[in-house]
Amino acid sequence: MALINCPECKKEISDKAQSCPHCGCPINAIKVEQTRKKWKGWQLIGCSSLFIGFLIIIAVAGSNEKGLQSIGVLIILFGIITSILAYHK
């Protein structure tokens, strides 16, 4: 058990508390919201990677730049994996 500061009244409370005993601020809801924001960030990274990967492949489609095409494919794979993991959390 550790002591944390209440986000509302800034008094020390247990990290196991459901709400602050001083002001009644719900503690568990704040932790869930912070976790949700973290996964939304990973969803954004995954979708952005997909978009950037496709742009790279489209940009080098007419040339013989196999290295850049490979990088585009790797970025797309990273985006797919990141998106799948982020959406399943």
PAZAPA-4460 file (N, C-alpha, C; in steps of 0.05 Angstrom, whole numbers, plus 32768, in hexadecimal, padded with zeros to 4 digits):
% residues 89
    n_x    n_y    n_z   ca_x   ca_y   ca_z    c_x    c_y    c_z   seq   type   mol
   8011   7FE8   8000   8000   8000   8000   8012   8019   8000     1      M     A
   800B   802C   7FEF   801A   8044   7FED   8007   805C   7FF0     2      A     A
   8012   8072   7FF8   8002   808B   7FFA   8006   809B   7FE0     3      L     A
   7FEF   80A5   7FD7   7FEF   80B6   7FBF   7FE0   80D0   7FC6     4      I     A
   7FE4   80E5   7FB6   7FD5   80FD   7FBB   7FBB   80FD   7FAC     5      N     A
   7FA6   8105   7FB9   7F8C   8108   7FAC   7F8D   811D   7F97     6      C     A
   7F83   8118   7F7F   7F84   812C   7F69   7F74   8145   7F6F     7      P     A
   7F60   8142   7F80   7F4E   8159   7F87   7F59   816A   7F9E     8      E     A
   7F5B   815D   7FB6   7F62   816C   7FCE   7F80   816B   7FD5     9      C     A
   7F8F   815A   7FC6   7FAC   8157   7FC9   7FB5   814B   7FE4    10      K     A
   7FA2   8140   7FF4   7FAA   8133   800D   7FB2   8116   8007    11      K     A
   7FC3   810B   8019   7FCD   80F0   8015   7FB7   80DC   801B    12      E     A
   7FB5   80C8   8009   7FA1   80B3   800D   7FAE   8099   8004    13      I     A
   7FA2   8082   800B   7FAC   8068   8002   7FA7   8065   7FE4    14      S     A
   7FBA   8057   7FD7   7FB6   8052   7FBB   7FA1   803C   7FB6    15      D     A
   7F98   802F   7FCB   7F84   801A   7FC9   7F68   8026   7FCD    16      K     A
   7F66   803F   7FD5   7F4C   804B   7FDA   7F3C   804F   7FC0    17      A     A
   7F22   804A   7FC1   7F10   804E   7FAA   7F0B   806B   7FA6    18      Q     A
   7F0A   807A   7FBC   7F05   8097   7FBB   7F14   80A4   7FD2    19      S     A
   7F18   80BE   7FD0   7F26   80CD   7FE5   7F13   80CF   7FFE    20      C     A
   7F1D   80C7   8015   7F0C   80CA   802D   7F08   80E7   8036    21      P     A
   7F18   80F9   802C   7F16   8115   8034   7F02   8125   8022    22      H     A
   7F04   8121   8007   7EF3   8131   7FF5   7EE0   8120   7FE5    23      C     A
   7EE4   8105   7FE4   7ED2   80F3   7FD6   7ED9   80F0   7FB8    24      G     A
   7EEF   80FB   7FAF   7EF7   80F8   7F93   7EFC   80DB   7F8D    25      C     A
   7EF0   80D0   7F77   7EF4   80B4   7F70   7F11   80B0   7F65    26      P     A
   7F1F   809E   7F71   7F3B   8099   7F6A   7F3D   8084   7F53    27      I     A
   7F2D   8070   7F54   7F2E   805A   7F41   7F27   8064   7F25    28      N     A
   7F14   8076   7F22   7F0C   8080   7F08   7F23   808F   7EFB    29      A     A
   7F33   809D   7F0A   7F4A   80AC   7EFF   7F5E   8099   7EF4    30      I     A
   7F64   8083   7F02   7F77   8070   7EF8   7F6E   8063   7EDE    31      K     A
   7F55   805D   7EDC   7F4A   8051   7EC3   7F4C   8065   7EAC    32      V     A
   7F46   807E   7EB1   7F48   8093   7E9C   7F65   8096   7E93    33      E     A
   7F78   8096   7EA5   7F94   8098   7E9D   7F9D   8081   7E8C    34      Q     A
   7F94   8069   7E93   7F9A   8051   7E83   7F8D   8053   7E67    35      T     A
   7F75   805C   7E66   7F67   805F   7E4C   7F76   8073   7E3A    36      R     A
   7F80   8089   7E46   7F8E   809D   7E36   7FA8   8091   7E2B    37      K     A
   7FB5   8080   7E3B   7FCE   8074   7E32   7FC9   8062   7E19    38      K     A
   7FB4   8052   7E1A   7FAE   8040   7E04   7FA4   8050   7DEC    39      W     A
   7F96   8066   7DF0   7F8E   8077   7DD9   7FA7   8082   7DCB    40      K     A
   7FBC   8088   7DDA   7FD5   8091   7DCE   7FE1   807B   7DBC    41      G     A
   7FE1   8062   7DC6   7FEB   804C   7DB6   7FDA   8047   7D9D    42      W     A
   7FC0   804B   7D9F   7FAF   8048   7D88   7FB6   805D   7D73    43      Q     A
   7FBB   8075   7D7C   7FC3   808B   7D69   7FDE   8084   7D5C    44      L     A
   7FF1   807A   7D6B   800B   8072   7D60   8007   805C   7D4B    45      I     A
   7FF6   8048   7D51   7FF1   8032   7D3E   7FE5   803C   7D24    46      G     A
   7FD0   804D   7D26   7FC3   8057   7D0E   7FD5   8069   7CFE    47      C     A
   7FE5   8079   7D0C   7FF8   808B   7CFE   800D   807B   7CF0    48      S     A
   8016   8065   7CFC   802A   8054   7CEF   801F   8047   7CD6    49      S     A
   8006   803E   7CD7   7FFA   8033   7CBF   7FF9   8048   7CA8    50      L     A
   7FF1   8060   7CAF   7FEE   8075   7C9B   800A   807C   7C8F    51      F     A
   801E   807F   7CA0   8039   8086   7C97   8044   8070   7C86    52      I     A
   8040   8057   7C8E   804A   8040   7C7F   803E   803F   7C63    53      G     A
   8024   8043   7C61   8016   8043   7C47   8020   805B   7C36    54      F     A
   8025   8072   7C42   802F   8089   7C33   804B   8083   7C28    55      L     A
   805C   8076   7C37   8076   806F   7C2D   8074   805C   7C16    56      I     A
   8064   8047   7C18   8061   8034   7C03   8056   8041   7BE9    57      I     A
   8042   8052   7BED   8037   8060   7BD5   804B   8073   7BC9    58      I     A
   805B   8080   7BD9   806F   8093   7BCF   8085   8086   7BBF    59      A     A
   808C   806D   7BC6   80A2   8060   7BB8   8098   804A   7BA5    60      V     A
   807E   8049   7BA0   8072   8034   7B90   807E   8033   7B73    61      A     A
   8083   804A   7B68   808D   804A   7B4C   80AB   8046   7B4A    62      G     A
   80B9   8047   7B60   80D7   8044   7B5E   80DF   8028   7B67    63      S     A
   80F9   8023   7B65   8103   8009   7B6D   8110   800A   7B89    64      N     A
   8106   801B   7B9A   8111   801E   7BB5   8106   8008   7BC7    65      E     A
   8112   7FF1   7BC6   8109   7FDA   7BD6   810D   7FDF   7BF3    66      K     A
   8122   7FEE   7BFA   8128   7FF4   7C16   8112   8005   7C23    67      G     A
   8109   8019   7C14   80F4   802A   7C1E   80D9   801C   7C20    68      L     A
   80D4   800A   7C0C   80BC   7FFA   7C0D   80BC   7FE8   7C25    69      Q     A
   80D3   7FDC   7C2B   80D6   7FCB   7C43   80D1   7FDA   7C5D    70      S     A
   80DB   7FF3   7C5E   80D6   8003   7C75   80B9   800A   7C78    71      I     A
   80AB   800F   7C62   808F   8015   7C62   807F   7FFD   7C6C    72      G     A
   8087   7FE5   7C63   8079   7FCC   7C6C   807E   7FC8   7C8A    73      V     A
   8096   7FCD   7C94   809C   7FC9   7CB0   808C   7FDD   7CC1    74      L     A
   8089   7FF6   7CB8   807A   800A   7CC6   805C   8001   7CC7    75      I     A
   8052   7FF7   7CB1   8036   7FED   7CB0   8033   7FD6   7CC4    76      I     A
   8045   7FC3   7CC4   8043   7FAD   7CD7   8044   7FB7   7CF4    77      L     A
   8055   7FCA   7CFA   8056   7FD6   7D15   803B   7FE2   7D1B    78      F     A
   802F   7FF1   7D08   8016   7FFD   7D0C   7FFF   7FE9   7D11    79      G     A
   8000   7FD3   7D02   7FEB   7FBE   7D06   7FED   7FB2   7D22    80      I     A
   8006   7FAB   7D29   800A   7F9E   7D43   8002   7FB1   7D5A    81      I     A
   800B   7FCA   7D58   8005   7FDD   7D6D   7FE7   7FE2   7D6F    82      T     A
   7FDA   7FE5   7D58   7FBD   7FE9   7D58   7FAE   7FD2   7D65    83      S     A
   7FB5   7FBA   7D5D   7FA8   7FA2   7D69   7FAC   7FA1   7D87    84      I     A
   7FC4   7FA5   7D90   7FC9   7FA5   7DAD   7FBA   7FBB   7DBC    85      L     A
   7FBA   7FD2   7DB0   7FAD   7FE9   7DBD   7F8F   7FE7   7DBE    86      A     A
   7F83   7FDC   7DA9   7F66   7FDA   7DA8   7F5B   7FC3   7DBA    87      Y     A
   7F6D   7FB0   7DC0   7F64   7F99   7DD1   7F68   7F9F   7DEF    88      H     A
   7F71   7FB6   7DF6   7F75   7FBC   7E13   7F5D   7FCA   7E1E    89      K     A
***
